[in-house]
Amino acid sequence: MKALEKEAAIIAAAISQVGRKLDRGALDLTLDAILDAFDQSGLSVRDIDGLATWPSASPTPGQVSSTTNDIKEALGLRLNWYCSNQDAAGAYSGVINAAMAVATGQARHVLCFRTTTQFSARQKSRAAQPTPGRVARRLAGYHSWQDPFNALSPVNFFAMVTQRRMHEFGLTREQLGAVVLNTRKNAASNPHAVYRSPLTMDEYLAARFISDPLCLYDCDAPIDGAVAVIVSSLDAARDLKRRPLRIEAMSGAQYGRDSWDQYEDLTGWAATECAEALWARTDFKPSDVDVANLYDGFRIQTLVWLEALRFCGRGESGPFVEGGQRIGLTSELPLNTGGGQLSAGRLHGMGLLWESCIQLWGEGGDRQVRDAAVALTASGGGPRGAALLLVRE
């Protein structure tokens, strides 16, 4: 089987202003990132013939803040191909679809973007006054089975996974905390990170629980911001301003049930299947990876990905990260080098992709991993997930 993604490369990755209380609209933030991506690549609006994002719609306020139609109209794009979908393998599905489009000749340069205004949307929602006499909404779909048991958020399901791993593998809160402290330390050198001040283990352990055993610092930070990435055919990428980052392998495999509570293995979920398919598409091995930026919407997800991607054995991620010596910037596996989502903010994995590209271009500043040439980044980690293996050309 030929892995067509090897004919695609990332030639620009840009991030907008990121934070809370920015007082800026979603389209404004998105265009900031896009224009920066154009500047990085040397491309202009007329060069873009493809457009992709994820998701196309969401009931969560602020989850979908800029659509493909918004960007097409704002820039006046002439598109040969575009894609925006709801049922897909998370935020990286836009990049995966773009890689397939350029590899099969549907487009030459595809603009991928992800914008969220979840922080400002949440503030507006809290400020809204209830409507007198309004009838309560009737629960439908999977909510009708989960909400009556107070499973109101993904944090409840990831807390369940964490509890199971504590029981089955002896995972400790101190081991979870070691990853949190590592990301906070890395975030200090990332000017885009929301939380950059130092954090101690005592502060981590004393933080209030959100869903036992996950505490405040185990949960990522809702923010407003945007990321733009340009995926080009490899032959076109070699003529542009930046060194191409070839997509060596990609995967969004899902073999189990698309369910938060009916997956056969709740300690691994789709990450295990996604990783299996990823390594089957390349001759590279986990030992070849110079830097890893793995999803951390909730802390346990990073540990699940570490095992799934074979950086350590099943049940061994706790001892692997304990003390933080093996995951620091100068260690055997530099992990979440920009602070991850726990410290840098929730961009649903696209911030992790941006950081991976920055590392491969050698633009990480004080957090730069020496001689980084191969990066692995993963997004999601519940019943859906995706991973990308990038190689500097």
N, C-alpha and C positions, 0 to 999 in steps of 0.2 A: 504494500500500500504506500503510495507516494504522499508525503505530507506537503500539501500545496501551500501551507502557511509559510514555508521557507522562501517563497517568492514574494513575501510581503515584509515591509520594514516600517518601524516608527521613525519619522524624521523630525518630529517636533512634539514637545510636551510642555504645556504651559498651565499655570495656575493663577487664578484671579486673587484679589484681596480676599482673605478668609477671616471669619471671626463672628462676633456677636454684636448686635446693635450697630451694624454698618450703615444703616439708613440708605441702602442702595437696592435697586430693583434687580430681579433675577436676570433680565435681558442685559442690563448694564454689566453685571458681573460676567455673564457668559461671553459677551463681546470683548471684554477686557482680555480674557484668556485666549479667545480665538485670534485677536489681532496680534497678541504676543506670539502665538504659534506661527502666524504668517511671517512675522519678523524673523523668527528663528530659522525658518525653512527657506526663506526667500521666495515663497509662493505668494500669490495674490488671489483675490476672489475668483478671477476668471480661470485659475488653474484647478479649482476644486470642482470635481464632477461627481462626488459621492458624499453622502451625509448619513450619520448613524448616531443613535443614542439609545438609552434604556433608562426607565421603562417608558411606555407610551402613555400610561395613565396609572393613577394610584389613589386610593381613598385616603391615604395619609397626608395631612396638610403639609405643603412644602416639599413633598417627595418629588413631584414633577413640576418644575418651575419654569423651564424653557423647553419647548417642543421643537421637533424638526421643522414644522411649519413656521414657527417664530423665527428661527435662524435663517431658513431659506428666504423668507420675505425681507428680513432685516438686511441681509447681505445681497439680495438679488441673485442668488445662485442659479446656475443652469446645470441641472443634475441628470446624469445618465442612470444613477442608482441611488436609492435611499432606503433606510430601514429604521423602524422604531417599533418595538414590540413589548408586550406585557409578560407573556409566558416564555421566559428564557433563563439562562444560567447567570442572572445577576448583571452587575454593572459592566463586566467585561464582555458581555454578549455583543455590545456595539462594536468593540474592537475585533472580536472574533468574526462577526459578520463582515466587517470592513476588510479584514485580511482575505476572506474568501472572495469578496467582490474584486479586489485588485488582482488576486492570483488567477482568477478566471476571466479577466479582461472586461468585467462589467464597468470598472472605473479605474482611474489612474492615481488619483489623490483623494482619499476619503477623510473628511473632517468628522471626528468623533468628539462628543462632548457629554458632560454630566454636570448638572446644576442642581443645587439644593438650597432651599431657604427654610429649612426645618426649624431653625431657632426663631426667626421672626414670625413664622406661621404659628408656632407654639405660643409665643407671647400674645399674638392677636387672639388666639383661641381662648387663652386664659382670661383675657380682658373682656371678652364678649359676655353680655348679660343674658341669662336664660330667658326664654320666651314664656311668659305666664300662660299656663294652661296647655302647654305643648304636650302632646301624647308621646310617650316613650317609644323609641325606635324598636321594632321587632327584630330580633336577631335572626340572621339567615346564614346559610352556608356553614363553613366550619366553625364560625363564631358561635353558632347555636349549641355546639358540642363542647366548646372550650370556655367561653365566658362564664357560664354558670359555676364553674369550678375555679374562678378567679385566675385563669390562664389568659391574662389580658394583653400580654406583651411577649415578644421573643425572649426577654430576659428570664421569664418564668421557665421556658423550655431549656435554656442554656444553664440555668441553675440546676435543673433536673439532671442534665448531662454531667455537670460538675459534681453533684452529689454521687452519682453512679460511679464516676471515676475515682472519687475519694474512697468509696467502698471497695471497688474492684482492684484498683491499682495503688492505693495508698497515697494518692495525691494530697498535698497539704496546701493550706492558704499561704504559707511562706514561699512555696514554690510558685504559686500564682503571682505573689507579690514581687518575686524576683524579675519577672517579665515586665510588670508594671513599672518598676523602678528603672529598668533598662530603657524602656521607651521614653520615660520622662527625662532621663539623662541625655538621650539622643535629641530630644525635642529642644533642648536648650540651645542647640546650634542651628535650629530651623526657624528662620524669621517668620514663617507662615504658621507656626504651631500656636495653638490657643493657650496651652498650658506649658510654660517653659521653666517655672521655678522648681527647685529640687524637691524631692519627696523621699521621706525616710520609711523604713519598714514599719516602725512604730506608728507613723501616721496612717500608713496603708491599713494596718490591722485594726486601728481604732476607728476607721471610717464607718459610717452607718451602712447597714445592709439595705440593698434594693430588693433582692430576692435571694434569700439564704441558700448557698454561701457566697453569693456574689455581692460585693459592696460597691460603693459609689465609684471607686477607682477602677473597678472591673468593667465599667460601662463606658462606651465612647461618648464623645461630646457633640450634641447637635449644634450645627453652625450654619452660616450662609456662605456660599462660595461656589466656584466652578472650576472645572478642569477641561482643557481642550487638547486633543491628541490628533496628529495627522498620520494616517497609515497610507503608505505609497507602495506601488510595485517596486520591487528591488532594483530593477534596471533603471527606473526613473529616479529612485532615491540616491543612487550613486553620483548623480550630477548636481545634487543640491548642496546647500551650505553646510549642513551638519552631517556628521558621520552616521550612517544608517545603523539602526538597532534591529537586526533581523529577528523575526519571529521564528525561532527554532522549533517550537512546539506549542500547541494550545489545546485546551480541553475544557469541555463543559458537560462531561458525561454524567448521566443519572440513570442508575440501574434499579434503584429501589423506589418505593412509593413517594409521590410528591406530597408529603405530609409531615407536619411538625411533631406528631405524636404516634404515628403508625410505622415509622421507619424501622426496619428489622434490627439494625444496629444503631441504637441511639448514642453510642459512645463515639461513633465515627461519621455517621451520616454520609452525605454525598461527597465529602472530601476524599474519602478512601477510593471511591470509584473514579472520581475526576483525576486523581493522581495516577492511578493505574493506567488510565487511557493516555495521560500525558507522557509518561515514561516510555510507553509503547511506540511513540511517534518520534523518538530521537535516540541517538547513540550516546548522548550525554548522560551522566549519572549524578546523583545528589552530591557526590564529592567534588564535582566540577563547578558547583554553584559558589560564586564569590559573595553574593549578598542576597538576602531573602526578605521580602516585605509581604508578610502573611496577615490575612484579615484578622482584625481584632475589634469587631463590633462589640463583642464581649470577650473577656480575657481567655476563656476556655477555648475559643475558636482557634487561637494561634497554636495552642498545644495539640489540638486535633489535627491541624494542618501539618505540624512538624512530624507527627507519626505517619500520617497519610502519605506525605511526600518522601518518606523513608530517610529522614535525617536522623531518626532514632527508631527503635522498635516499638511495637504496640505496648502501651502502658508505661513507656520509658521517658515520656516527655517531661514529667515532673523532675526526676533526677537530672535530666539533660540540662534544664534551665536553672536548676538550683544554684543559688549564689551569683548567677549572672556571668560567670567567667567564660562560658562557652558561647555566649550570644552577644558579647560586646563588639565594638567597632573594630578591634584588632584581634578578635578571637577566630575560632574555626568557622563560625557561621554568624556573621554580623546580621542582626535581626531587627527589622522595623527601624531602619536607620534614621528616618525622619521624625520618629515619635509615634508612628502608627496613628490609628484613629483615636486611641485613648488620650493622647496628648495633642495631636495635631488637628483632630476634628473629623467628624463623620462626612466623608465624601463617597461612601459606599464602595470603597476599594480603589477609586480612581486617583485618590491622593497617594495611595501605595504604588500605583503604576507610575505616576509622575515622579515619585522619589526613586524608583528603580531606574528610570531613564536618566535622571540627574546623576545618579551614581555611575552609570555606564559612560556618561559623557565627562566624568571627572569634575563635576561642578558642585560637589557636596560641601565645599568649604571645610570647616572644622570637623564635620561629621563624615568626610569622604573616606570611603574604604579604599585602601591602597590597591592599585592595579585591578580594579573591578572590571571584569570583561564578560561575566555571565551572571544574569540576575533572574530570580524566580519570584513571581508575585502571584498571590491568590486572593480571590474575593469570594464572599459568601461563606458558607460552611454549615448551614442547616440542611434542609432537603435539596438545596440547589447551591452550586458553587462552580467556579471556573478558575483556571490557572494559565499563566503565560510564562514561557521560558524565552528570555531575550538574550541575544548574543551580539556583542559589539563587532561590527564588520571591520 
